[in-house]
Amino acid sequence: MQLIEVTSPELENEFIQMQVRLYKKDPNYIQPLSKDIRAVFDPKKNRLLREGEAVRWILKNTKGETIGRVAAFINKKTVNTTDQPTGGMGFFDCTDNQEAANLLLDACKTWLQARGMEAMDGPINFGDRDKWWGLLIDGFYPPNYGMHYNYPYYQHLFETYGFGLYFNQYTYYRKVLDPIPEKYNEKAQRILANPAYSFKHMDKANLEKFTEDFRSVYNKGWAKHEGVKPMSEAQAQTVMRTLKPVIDERIMWFAYYNNEAVGFFIAIPELNRLFRYVNGEMDLWGKLKFAFHRWRGACKTMYGIVFGITPEHQSKGVEAAMIVEAGKVIQVDKSIPYVDLQMNWIGDFNPKMMHLVEQIGGRIYKTHATFRYLFDREKEFHRMKIIR
């Protein structure tokens, strides 16, 4: 077997197409947009490459066939936020061959060790946790946009190599029209009776205001998480600018206390329900197909990207009130096409959020696992710390 570093446009294309060939017979597979994968490794589009490093390889067998791929990277912003300097590996795909998997993972380990790392997490993204993060280990359904999809045997490849489970992240599911549990509804009414609280959905005409509200709540609620840095004004603007073409104002909600943002529920149409028709390419033909299938109503799933309440307003029923108020629009307006709701990326290290989503009728639908491999095999392994 031959390991080849990706150093040319031709090899980059092979890095992408290897996965497409591997999954061509899997009816659940939806090809990621090629431009999204390329952007991760493009210094002009991924700001982390200004200070960080990344490398990609493909693996060929003796017949010259590509049987694996992988990337390794160092994110200078998060490398020292854990028990030891920790790099990342991701974009892993491989045939069901432990020897081939070991060659790919050894390449990541050697490259990271040479740069002072003492562990690697994977499979993860060279970027934020909202994309390409975690190995799918349960719930082998069609993937949501930006989420990793893989065969079940990948878990065995990782665990046999020596990775330990660092944390699980869950995608929850519920039907849009399912009623809110009565106990939860009663909790919501106490908040709705308090005039200090108010709730409203996104208004694209005031996008700048809602962007800053989003950033304020995010930094109060998420920046304390391990490996998560506060969001800058520029980063928040980039997030909203990226979402703007697909924003449905009616499914992005904010909670306020005395007009100060204290919570949000950010959802978008689940884009993979449309991208499945474009075969990974948003060229002119791909855009036409995307527009046609969106027009015909092919997307009937809401995709909850992030949901949270600032710490000082948690456990009071604010989240319940926001959901009840949103339901008055989403469950009543007949022009809203969504039937299903999937809520993405809730870590098992965040039991409060798991409980919150389960209270509104969510159930675990998919499980992705983030693994960690300690280079010093004698060192004690620690899972992600629970957020209290």
KAVENJO-V33596 format. One record per backbone hydrogen bond with DSSP energy under -1.0 kcal/mol. CO is the residue of the C=O (numbers start at 0). NH is the residue of the N-H. If there is no record, write none. Layout:
BEGIN
CO:NH
CO:NH
END
This chain:
BEGIN
1:59
3:57
7:11
8:12
9:13
10:14
11:15
12:16
13:17
15:19
16:20
17:21
18:22
22:25
25:28
32:36
33:37
34:38
37:40
38:41
41:44
41:45
45:48
46:49
47:51
52:73
54:71
55:5
56:69
57:3
58:66
58:67
59:1
60:63
64:60
66:94
67:58
68:92
69:56
70:89
71:54
72:87
73:52
74:77
74:78
77:80
78:85
84:117
86:120
87:72
88:123
89:70
92:68
94:96
96:100
97:101
98:102
99:103
100:104
101:105
102:106
103:107
104:108
105:109
106:110
107:111
108:112
109:113
111:114
111:116
112:115
117:374
118:86
119:372
120:88
121:370
122:133
124:126
127:130
134:368
137:366
138:140
143:146
145:131
150:153
151:154
152:156
153:157
154:158
155:159
156:160
157:161
157:162
163:371
165:383
166:369
167:347
168:367
169:345
170:364
170:365
171:342
172:362
173:340
174:177
180:184
181:185
182:186
183:187
184:188
185:189
187:191
188:192
190:193
193:196
195:257
197:255
199:253
202:205
203:206
205:209
206:210
207:211
208:212
209:213
210:214
211:215
212:216
213:217
214:218
215:219
216:220
217:221
221:224
224:227
231:235
232:236
233:237
234:238
235:239
236:240
237:241
238:242
239:243
242:245
243:246
247:250
248:251
251:201
252:264
253:199
254:261
254:262
255:197
256:259
259:256
261:309
262:254
263:307
264:252
265:304
265:305
267:302
268:270
269:272
270:273
270:274
271:275
273:276
274:277
277:280
279:33
282:286
283:287
284:288
285:289
286:290
287:291
288:292
289:293
290:294
291:295
292:297
293:296
299:338
299:339
300:269
301:341
302:267
303:343
305:265
307:263
309:312
310:313
316:320
317:321
318:322
319:323
320:324
321:325
322:326
323:327
325:328
325:329
326:330
328:332
332:335
338:175
339:301
340:173
341:303
342:171
345:169
346:349
348:386
349:353
350:354
351:355
352:356
353:357
354:358
355:359
356:361
357:360
362:172
365:170
366:136
366:137
367:168
368:134
369:165
369:166
370:121
371:163
372:119
374:376
375:378
END
